[in-house]
Amino acid sequence: MLNLSSVLEDSARNNPDGTAIVFGDMRLPYSMIETVACQVANLLVSRGIGKGDKVALACPNLPYFPFVYFGILKAGATVVPLNVLLHAREIAYHLDDSDAKALFCFEGTAELPLGERGKAGFESAEGCEQFFVLPATPLATESEYGESFWAALGGMSGEFSTVQTSADDTAVILYTSGTTGRPKGAELSHQNMLMNVMVSDKMFPRTEGGDAYLAVLPLFHSFGQTVCMNTGFMRGATVVLMPRFDPGEALAAMSREKVTFFAGVPTMYWAMLTKIHTENVEVPTSLKVASAGGSASPVEVLKDFEQTFGLSILEGYGLSETAPIASFNQLGRPTKPGTIGTPIWGVEMKLIDADWKTVEGEGPGEIAIRGHNVMKGYYGRPEATAEVMRDGWFRTGDIATRDADGYYSIIDRAKDMIIRNGFNVYPREVEELLVTHEGVSLAAVVGVPHDAHGEEIKAYVIRTPGSSVTDEELIAWTRDNMAAYKYPRIVEFRDELPMTATGKILKRELR
């Protein structure tokens, strides 16, 4: 018997009164999360949903998320977390593609009409039979969109004997953001998810007197789910939920709740540092670990954070398909800023070429991963699975180099690479240079079609406050600082850049 819900159950047994979740003024103990999760499991069983069935969950970082997530797992079913920014048509696609039997959907707000979209998506999905609304008003038993969660839980027992699942049963199906074609569901087993939590827990020393995790990364995404919620719960920590990232609010929550662990994407660190420097916001002092992933952090941000917080950002790397962590700058080994560290315990990495042949030495090559963290495959897609999996190895689509000590550095996504006049240009290298210019706060570089060169290099730039640098000046400056085939010929200034819900810059919208 191996079930991911044990990360909650053990802490609820050992520390029932410990604060599991902080959300605004709410402080919820482990015993309550466990009780409501048991009620959810009983509800599912009463509606004929059980072992092996798929249940979708569309919810921001609210207490509902762990209630439902662990309830689904206890029932032996598979959780299908959905990005909260999806529209009705996309929700229907995910429900159909995953064969979901039920959908738990947050009612939403005026800015995010999730209930309306979820209801419409549910109605046009073929096999989905149950729709439960997670009301925006706490404990509300009615909703205009359908059956309220709280009404459905009425009369359900707060005790439940977790269904026996085996290590290889599917715990979670995580949909990849679909940068290429339609999103695919990565099937992750209880063992995939649980081993990643255990390795994450072991990698960071526990704080005497207990840990507090700030969970602002979306829990529907693998990084927030494994590293913040599941690892936090496993060690009986307090998980402070934030549904939307706001740099000022994040810094205030860190100080108020004495947060010891923060995981974020580079744009979050950039925004918090900008806030501290422009508005003299107090720097939180309780932080013990700051980790980053999702995309490579600009070296300037890493330096600035260390000077400001007296702490290094530890960068790691992973994908939905690897549950997610694959490599990390681990404590107890030298941290190498700008690298993604070394493979975590029990995981191997290598560099390969387009034909799966191993690339020796520094590379560059495409990262391939093998270990306890690699998914079973893409749900219902044997061809897509065969393209990326071979002999237990998973090919990532990320191009990297490797130094003599075995530290990997991502150069770029294979598909983000720009080919100008036959030369390979890696956007990240151009972005790294641009953000060292005093007039540049953030940059994203893409290739745009060009008749003569195949692709031309274009930079989208957010200026630093008060800067009036022009496109001609930036183009001339980059030309003086890098090879002729690499520098951007076009610069466009923006006040903001399009980002995913997890804070990654959406390059496909810029192309």
TORTI-643192 format. One record per residue (C-alpha): z, x, y. Coordinates in steps of 0.1 Angstrom, whole numbers, plus 5000, padded with zeros to 4 digits. Layout:
// residues N
<rec <Z; X; Y>>;
...
This chain:
// residues 511
<rec <5000; 5000; 5000>>;
<rec <4990; 5014; 5033>>;
<rec <4988; 4992; 5064>>;
<rec <4985; 5003; 5100>>;
<rec <5010; 4976; 5110>>;
<rec <5037; 5000; 5097>>;
<rec <5037; 5018; 5131>>;
<rec <5052; 4987; 5146>>;
<rec <5073; 4975; 5116>>;
<rec <5092; 5008; 5112>>;
<rec <5102; 5010; 5148>>;
<rec <5112; 4973; 5149>>;
<rec <5134; 4980; 5119>>;
<rec <5149; 5012; 5132>>;
<rec <5152; 5003; 5169>>;
<rec <5150; 4965; 5172>>;
<rec <5165; 4965; 5207>>;
<rec <5145; 4994; 5221>>;
<rec <5120; 4985; 5248>>;
<rec <5085; 4984; 5233>>;
<rec <5065; 4970; 5262>>;
<rec <5069; 4970; 5299>>;
<rec <5046; 4947; 5318>>;
<rec <5054; 4941; 5354>>;
<rec <5089; 4927; 5354>>;
<rec <5088; 4919; 5317>>;
<rec <5106; 4942; 5292>>;
<rec <5100; 4933; 5256>>;
<rec <5120; 4948; 5227>>;
<rec <5104; 4959; 5195>>;
<rec <5121; 4930; 5176>>;
<rec <5101; 4905; 5197>>;
<rec <5067; 4922; 5193>>;
<rec <5074; 4922; 5155>>;
<rec <5085; 4885; 5155>>;
<rec <5054; 4873; 5174>>;
<rec <5031; 4894; 5153>>;
<rec <5046; 4878; 5122>>;
<rec <5040; 4843; 5137>>;
<rec <5003; 4853; 5144>>;
<rec <5000; 4864; 5107>>;
<rec <5015; 4831; 5095>>;
<rec <4991; 4812; 5119>>;
<rec <4961; 4830; 5105>>;
<rec <4971; 4824; 5069>>;
<rec <4977; 4787; 5077>>;
<rec <4941; 4785; 5090>>;
<rec <4927; 4801; 5058>>;
<rec <4922; 4836; 5072>>;
<rec <4934; 4865; 5051>>;
<rec <4926; 4898; 5035>>;
<rec <4892; 4912; 5044>>;
<rec <4884; 4886; 5071>>;
<rec <4874; 4897; 5105>>;
<rec <4893; 4885; 5136>>;
<rec <4881; 4893; 5172>>;
<rec <4904; 4900; 5201>>;
<rec <4892; 4899; 5237>>;
<rec <4922; 4908; 5259>>;
<rec <4930; 4933; 5287>>;
<rec <4962; 4955; 5285>>;
<rec <4987; 4926; 5283>>;
<rec <5016; 4920; 5258>>;
<rec <4992; 4896; 5239>>;
<rec <4972; 4926; 5227>>;
<rec <4999; 4941; 5204>>;
<rec <5011; 4906; 5194>>;
<rec <4977; 4897; 5181>>;
<rec <4965; 4931; 5169>>;
<rec <4995; 4937; 5146>>;
<rec <4995; 4900; 5135>>;
<rec <4959; 4904; 5123>>;
<rec <4967; 4936; 5104>>;
<rec <4998; 4921; 5088>>;
<rec <4976; 4893; 5074>>;
<rec <4954; 4919; 5058>>;
<rec <4925; 4910; 5081>>;
<rec <4904; 4934; 5102>>;
<rec <4908; 4936; 5140>>;
<rec <4876; 4935; 5160>>;
<rec <4886; 4944; 5196>>;
<rec <4861; 4934; 5222>>;
<rec <4854; 4950; 5256>>;
<rec <4868; 4925; 5282>>;
<rec <4837; 4930; 5305>>;
<rec <4813; 4914; 5280>>;
<rec <4794; 4883; 5289>>;
<rec <4790; 4852; 5268>>;
<rec <4758; 4863; 5251>>;
<rec <4773; 4897; 5243>>;
<rec <4805; 4881; 5229>>;
<rec <4784; 4859; 5206>>;
<rec <4765; 4890; 5194>>;
<rec <4797; 4908; 5185>>;
<rec <4812; 4878; 5168>>;
<rec <4780; 4873; 5147>>;
<rec <4775; 4909; 5140>>;
<rec <4811; 4915; 5128>>;
<rec <4812; 4881; 5108>>;
<rec <4844; 4872; 5128>>;
<rec <4862; 4841; 5115>>;
<rec <4883; 4837; 5147>>;
<rec <4885; 4848; 5183>>;
<rec <4917; 4853; 5203>>;
<rec <4906; 4853; 5239>>;
<rec <4925; 4859; 5272>>;
<rec <4920; 4830; 5296>>;
<rec <4910; 4854; 5324>>;
<rec <4912; 4853; 5361>>;
<rec <4890; 4844; 5390>>;
<rec <4876; 4880; 5391>>;
<rec <4873; 4882; 5353>>;
<rec <4863; 4848; 5338>>;
<rec <4869; 4859; 5303>>;
<rec <4881; 4825; 5290>>;
<rec <4849; 4808; 5301>>;
<rec <4827; 4836; 5287>>;
<rec <4847; 4837; 5254>>;
<rec <4844; 4800; 5249>>;
<rec <4807; 4800; 5255>>;
<rec <4802; 4830; 5232>>;
<rec <4824; 4814; 5205>>;
<rec <4804; 4782; 5207>>;
<rec <4771; 4800; 5202>>;
<rec <4784; 4822; 5173>>;
<rec <4775; 4808; 5139>>;
<rec <4803; 4816; 5116>>;
<rec <4833; 4818; 5139>>;
<rec <4856; 4789; 5132>>;
<rec <4888; 4794; 5152>>;
<rec <4892; 4799; 5190>>;
<rec <4927; 4807; 5204>>;
<rec <4932; 4810; 5241>>;
<rec <4957; 4835; 5254>>;
<rec <4969; 4817; 5286>>;
<rec <4972; 4836; 5319>>;
<rec <5004; 4816; 5327>>;
<rec <5032; 4830; 5304>>;
<rec <5041; 4806; 5276>>;
<rec <5016; 4778; 5287>>;
<rec <5009; 4755; 5258>>;
<rec <4977; 4740; 5273>>;
<rec <4944; 4756; 5285>>;
<rec <4912; 4741; 5297>>;
<rec <4893; 4764; 5273>>;
<rec <4908; 4752; 5240>>;
<rec <4939; 4756; 5218>>;
<rec <4966; 4776; 5235>>;
<rec <4981; 4806; 5216>>;
<rec <5016; 4793; 5222>>;
<rec <5009; 4758; 5210>>;
<rec <4993; 4772; 5179>>;
<rec <5023; 4794; 5172>>;
<rec <5047; 4763; 5174>>;
<rec <5066; 4760; 5142>>;
<rec <5053; 4793; 5128>>;
<rec <5079; 4814; 5111>>;
<rec <5089; 4848; 5127>>;
<rec <5090; 4864; 5093>>;
<rec <5060; 4875; 5072>>;
<rec <5056; 4898; 5042>>;
<rec <5027; 4921; 5052>>;
<rec <4997; 4917; 5029>>;
<rec <4991; 4947; 5006>>;
<rec <4961; 4967; 5018>>;
<rec <4948; 5000; 5004>>;
<rec <4941; 5032; 5023>>;
<rec <4903; 5025; 5023>>;
<rec <4905; 4988; 5034>>;
<rec <4890; 4983; 5069>>;
<rec <4917; 4980; 5096>>;
<rec <4896; 4979; 5127>>;
<rec <4859; 4976; 5136>>;
<rec <4853; 4994; 5169>>;
<rec <4820; 4987; 5187>>;
<rec <4803; 5017; 5202>>;
<rec <4793; 5012; 5238>>;
<rec <4757; 5010; 5227>>;
<rec <4743; 5037; 5250>>;
<rec <4714; 5036; 5227>>;
<rec <4702; 5001; 5216>>;
<rec <4726; 4974; 5205>>;
<rec <4763; 4981; 5199>>;
<rec <4772; 4990; 5163>>;
<rec <4806; 4984; 5147>>;
<rec <4823; 5015; 5134>>;
<rec <4844; 5005; 5104>>;
<rec <4877; 5024; 5104>>;
<rec <4901; 5022; 5074>>;
<rec <4939; 5020; 5075>>;
<rec <4939; 5056; 5065>>;
<rec <4915; 5067; 5093>>;
<rec <4936; 5050; 5119>>;
<rec <4971; 5059; 5105>>;
<rec <4963; 5096; 5100>>;
<rec <4950; 5099; 5135>>;
<rec <4983; 5083; 5148>>;
<rec <5004; 5107; 5127>>;
<rec <4985; 5138; 5138>>;
<rec <4987; 5126; 5174>>;
<rec <5024; 5121; 5171>>;
<rec <5029; 5155; 5155>>;
<rec <5008; 5173; 5182>>;
<rec <5031; 5164; 5211>>;
<rec <5068; 5171; 5210>>;
<rec <5091; 5141; 5214>>;
<rec <5112; 5139; 5245>>;
<rec <5149; 5139; 5241>>;
<rec <5162; 5105; 5252>>;
<rec <5128; 5088; 5243>>;
<rec <5093; 5087; 5256>>;
<rec <5075; 5064; 5280>>;
<rec <5037; 5061; 5277>>;
<rec <5015; 5047; 5305>>;
<rec <4988; 5027; 5288>>;
<rec <4961; 5021; 5314>>;
<rec <4932; 5031; 5291>>;
<rec <4919; 4999; 5277>>;
<rec <4936; 4991; 5244>>;
<rec <4903; 4976; 5231>>;
<rec <4889; 5012; 5232>>;
<rec <4899; 5037; 5205>>;
<rec <4915; 5062; 5229>>;
<rec <4940; 5038; 5244>>;
<rec <4946; 5021; 5210>>;
<rec <4954; 5051; 5189>>;
<rec <4968; 5076; 5215>>;
<rec <4988; 5052; 5237>>;
<rec <4997; 5020; 5218>>;
<rec <4998; 5031; 5181>>;
<rec <5012; 5065; 5186>>;
<rec <5037; 5052; 5212>>;
<rec <5048; 5025; 5188>>;
<rec <5051; 5049; 5159>>;
<rec <5076; 5071; 5178>>;
<rec <5095; 5041; 5192>>;
<rec <5085; 5048; 5227>>;
<rec <5082; 5024; 5257>>;
<rec <5046; 5016; 5264>>;
<rec <5040; 5006; 5300>>;
<rec <5009; 4984; 5302>>;
<rec <4985; 4983; 5331>>;
<rec <4956; 4959; 5329>>;
<rec <4936; 4977; 5356>>;
<rec <4937; 5012; 5368>>;
<rec <4947; 5017; 5404>>;
<rec <4957; 5052; 5413>>;
<rec <4985; 5042; 5436>>;
<rec <5000; 5018; 5411>>;
<rec <4996; 5043; 5383>>;
<rec <5015; 5069; 5402>>;
<rec <5042; 5044; 5412>>;
<rec <5046; 5032; 5376>>;
<rec <5050; 5068; 5364>>;
<rec <5078; 5074; 5389>>;
<rec <5095; 5041; 5383>>;
<rec <5094; 5041; 5345>>;
<rec <5099; 5079; 5341>>;
<rec <5066; 5082; 5322>>;
<rec <5065; 5112; 5299>>;
<rec <5030; 5108; 5285>>;
<rec <4997; 5099; 5302>>;
<rec <4963; 5098; 5287>>;
<rec <4933; 5092; 5309>>;
<rec <4897; 5099; 5316>>;
<rec <4886; 5125; 5342>>;
<rec <4878; 5099; 5369>>;
<rec <4914; 5086; 5367>>;
<rec <4929; 5121; 5373>>;
<rec <4904; 5126; 5401>>;
<rec <4914; 5092; 5418>>;
<rec <4952; 5100; 5415>>;
<rec <4948; 5135; 5430>>;
<rec <4927; 5120; 5458>>;
<rec <4954; 5095; 5465>>;
<rec <4981; 5121; 5466>>;
<rec <4962; 5144; 5489>>;
<rec <4950; 5118; 5514>>;
<rec <4981; 5096; 5515>>;
<rec <5009; 5119; 5507>>;
<rec <5020; 5098; 5478>>;
<rec <5050; 5112; 5459>>;
<rec <5041; 5133; 5428>>;
<rec <5059; 5119; 5396>>;
<rec <5082; 5145; 5380>>;
<rec <5089; 5130; 5346>>;
<rec <5054; 5138; 5330>>;
<rec <5055; 5161; 5300>>;
<rec <5020; 5156; 5286>>;
<rec <4988; 5148; 5304>>;
<rec <4958; 5144; 5281>>;
<rec <4922; 5137; 5289>>;
<rec <4891; 5127; 5269>>;
<rec <4861; 5104; 5272>>;
<rec <4841; 5129; 5291>>;
<rec <4845; 5165; 5302>>;
<rec <4869; 5170; 5332>>;
<rec <4854; 5190; 5361>>;
<rec <4872; 5224; 5362>>;
<rec <4881; 5217; 5399>>;
<rec <4901; 5186; 5388>>;
<rec <4919; 5206; 5361>>;
<rec <4929; 5233; 5386>>;
<rec <4940; 5208; 5413>>;
<rec <4961; 5188; 5387>>;
<rec <4979; 5219; 5375>>;
<rec <4987; 5230; 5411>>;
<rec <4999; 5195; 5421>>;
<rec <5018; 5185; 5389>>;
<rec <5028; 5219; 5375>>;
<rec <5013; 5208; 5342>>;
<rec <4980; 5215; 5325>>;
<rec <4957; 5186; 5315>>;
<rec <4952; 5190; 5277>>;
<rec <4916; 5181; 5270>>;
<rec <4905; 5167; 5236>>;
<rec <4875; 5151; 5221>>;
<rec <4867; 5122; 5198>>;
<rec <4846; 5091; 5193>>;
<rec <4851; 5055; 5181>>;
<rec <4836; 5068; 5148>>;
<rec <4864; 5093; 5144>>;
<rec <4894; 5071; 5150>>;
<rec <4891; 5088; 5177>>;
<rec <4906; 5123; 5179>>;
<rec <4886; 5151; 5164>>;
<rec <4897; 5182; 5184>>;
<rec <4923; 5190; 5211>>;
<rec <4938; 5218; 5232>>;
<rec <4970; 5218; 5211>>;
<rec <5004; 5228; 5223>>;
<rec <5015; 5261; 5207>>;
<rec <4980; 5276; 5211>>;
<rec <4965; 5289; 5243>>;
<rec <4949; 5261; 5264>>;
<rec <4914; 5269; 5275>>;
<rec <4905; 5247; 5305>>;
<rec <4870; 5233; 5302>>;
<rec <4870; 5233; 5264>>;
<rec <4878; 5205; 5240>>;
<rec <4901; 5228; 5220>>;
<rec <4900; 5232; 5182>>;
<rec <4898; 5207; 5154>>;
<rec <4930; 5187; 5147>>;
<rec <4949; 5191; 5114>>;
<rec <4928; 5180; 5084>>;
<rec <4895; 5179; 5103>>;
<rec <4866; 5203; 5102>>;
<rec <4839; 5207; 5129>>;
<rec <4806; 5227; 5129>>;
<rec <4774; 5230; 5149>>;
<rec <4742; 5218; 5134>>;
<rec <4705; 5216; 5144>>;
<rec <4683; 5185; 5143>>;
<rec <4677; 5190; 5106>>;
<rec <4714; 5192; 5097>>;
<rec <4712; 5230; 5092>>;
<rec <4744; 5248; 5103>>;
<rec <4742; 5268; 5135>>;
<rec <4762; 5300; 5133>>;
<rec <4779; 5318; 5162>>;
<rec <4781; 5304; 5197>>;
<rec <4754; 5278; 5194>>;
<rec <4745; 5256; 5212>>;
<rec <4743; 5229; 5185>>;
<rec <4752; 5193; 5178>>;
<rec <4788; 5188; 5167>>;
<rec <4793; 5175; 5132>>;
<rec <4827; 5164; 5120>>;
<rec <4843; 5159; 5085>>;
<rec <4878; 5148; 5077>>;
<rec <4903; 5119; 5073>>;
<rec <4893; 5105; 5107>>;
<rec <4856; 5098; 5099>>;
<rec <4846; 5061; 5097>>;
<rec <4834; 5044; 5065>>;
<rec <4802; 5036; 5083>>;
<rec <4786; 5011; 5107>>;
<rec <4794; 4976; 5096>>;
<rec <4764; 4960; 5079>>;
<rec <4741; 4988; 5089>>;
<rec <4733; 5011; 5060>>;
<rec <4703; 5027; 5077>>;
<rec <4721; 5035; 5109>>;
<rec <4750; 5049; 5088>>;
<rec <4726; 5071; 5068>>;
<rec <4712; 5085; 5100>>;
<rec <4745; 5099; 5111>>;
<rec <4764; 5106; 5079>>;
<rec <4757; 5131; 5052>>;
<rec <4780; 5146; 5025>>;
<rec <4810; 5133; 5044>>;
<rec <4798; 5149; 5077>>;
<rec <4792; 5127; 5108>>;
<rec <4768; 5139; 5134>>;
<rec <4780; 5131; 5169>>;
<rec <4750; 5134; 5193>>;
<rec <4771; 5158; 5214>>;
<rec <4758; 5193; 5222>>;
<rec <4784; 5220; 5223>>;
<rec <4790; 5258; 5222>>;
<rec <4819; 5275; 5203>>;
<rec <4837; 5307; 5213>>;
<rec <4850; 5335; 5192>>;
<rec <4884; 5318; 5188>>;
<rec <4868; 5286; 5175>>;
<rec <4872; 5266; 5208>>;
<rec <4844; 5241; 5214>>;
<rec <4829; 5232; 5248>>;
<rec <4808; 5202; 5252>>;
<rec <4776; 5209; 5272>>;
<rec <4763; 5174; 5272>>;
<rec <4752; 5143; 5252>>;
<rec <4720; 5151; 5234>>;
<rec <4705; 5120; 5250>>;
<rec <4717; 5129; 5286>>;
<rec <4699; 5162; 5285>>;
<rec <4671; 5165; 5311>>;
<rec <4638; 5182; 5302>>;
<rec <4621; 5195; 5333>>;
<rec <4589; 5214; 5329>>;
<rec <4599; 5221; 5293>>;
<rec <4633; 5236; 5303>>;
<rec <4665; 5220; 5290>>;
<rec <4688; 5211; 5319>>;
<rec <4724; 5199; 5311>>;
<rec <4736; 5175; 5338>>;
<rec <4772; 5186; 5334>>;
<rec <4764; 5221; 5345>>;
<rec <4749; 5208; 5377>>;
<rec <4778; 5183; 5383>>;
<rec <4803; 5211; 5378>>;
<rec <4786; 5232; 5405>>;
<rec <4783; 5202; 5429>>;
<rec <4820; 5193; 5428>>;
<rec <4829; 5228; 5440>>;
<rec <4812; 5220; 5473>>;
<rec <4839; 5210; 5499>>;
<rec <4818; 5180; 5509>>;
<rec <4815; 5166; 5474>>;
<rec <4842; 5145; 5458>>;
<rec <4823; 5133; 5426>>;
<rec <4788; 5137; 5413>>;
<rec <4766; 5123; 5385>>;
<rec <4733; 5140; 5376>>;
<rec <4705; 5123; 5358>>;
<rec <4668; 5128; 5350>>;
<rec <4643; 5105; 5366>>;
<rec <4607; 5102; 5354>>;
<rec <4582; 5125; 5372>>;
<rec <4544; 5127; 5367>>;
<rec <4541; 5165; 5369>>;
<rec <4574; 5178; 5356>>;
<rec <4582; 5151; 5330>>;
<rec <4616; 5146; 5345>>;
<rec <4630; 5154; 5379>>;
<rec <4667; 5161; 5385>>;
<rec <4686; 5136; 5407>>;
<rec <4722; 5138; 5419>>;
<rec <4743; 5108; 5429>>;
<rec <4771; 5120; 5451>>;
<rec <4804; 5106; 5465>>;
<rec <4813; 5126; 5496>>;
<rec <4849; 5137; 5503>>;
<rec <4866; 5117; 5530>>;
<rec <4854; 5128; 5564>>;
<rec <4825; 5149; 5551>>;
<rec <4790; 5144; 5566>>;
<rec <4771; 5168; 5544>>;
<rec <4734; 5158; 5541>>;
<rec <4711; 5157; 5512>>;
<rec <4690; 5186; 5526>>;
<rec <4721; 5207; 5529>>;
<rec <4733; 5200; 5493>>;
<rec <4698; 5206; 5478>>;
<rec <4696; 5240; 5497>>;
<rec <4731; 5250; 5486>>;
<rec <4725; 5242; 5449>>;
<rec <4692; 5260; 5451>>;
<rec <4711; 5291; 5463>>;
<rec <4736; 5288; 5435>>;
<rec <4716; 5281; 5403>>;
<rec <4684; 5287; 5385>>;
<rec <4653; 5272; 5401>>;
<rec <4646; 5248; 5372>>;
<rec <4682; 5234; 5373>>;
<rec <4690; 5224; 5409>>;
<rec <4686; 5187; 5420>>;
<rec <4655; 5179; 5441>>;
<rec <4668; 5145; 5450>>;
<rec <4703; 5136; 5463>>;
<rec <4715; 5100; 5469>>;
<rec <4749; 5093; 5485>>;
<rec <4770; 5064; 5471>>;
<rec <4805; 5050; 5480>>;
<rec <4811; 5045; 5443>>;
<rec <4795; 5051; 5409>>;
<rec <4790; 5025; 5381>>;
<rec <4816; 5031; 5354>>;
<rec <4825; 5016; 5320>>;
<rec <4857; 4998; 5315>>;
<rec <4871; 5031; 5303>>;
<rec <4861; 5050; 5334>>;
<rec <4831; 5069; 5321>>;
<rec <4802; 5071; 5346>>;
<rec <4774; 5049; 5334>>;
<rec <4744; 5072; 5336>>;
<rec <4720; 5046; 5321>>;
<rec <4725; 5025; 5353>>;
<rec <4717; 5054; 5375>>;
<rec <4684; 5064; 5358>>;
